Amino acid sequence: MNFSVTNLNPLLMQTERFYTRFSQAAEEVVDARILLGIHFRSADVEARRLGNRIAHWTFQKFLRPLPASE
């Protein structure tokens, strides 16, 4: 799925980022947080892994197809 994210901050050189997968955006967020000194890579990698497990569980348990209407 192709999508873009736009930042309205006029001080940024690149205000729009383009992605072909959601995982690309997630990888970029991890890198940014590490470069800014906010987290260690291991913490962000584990958080992404846990988030993926939660999303998978949610899709399996709650986001089920609706029955066909008659």
Secondary structure, DSSP 8 states (H G I E B T S, - for coil): --EEEE---TT-S--EEEESSHHHHHHHHHHHHHHTTSS-HHHHHHHHHHHHHHHHHHHHHT--------
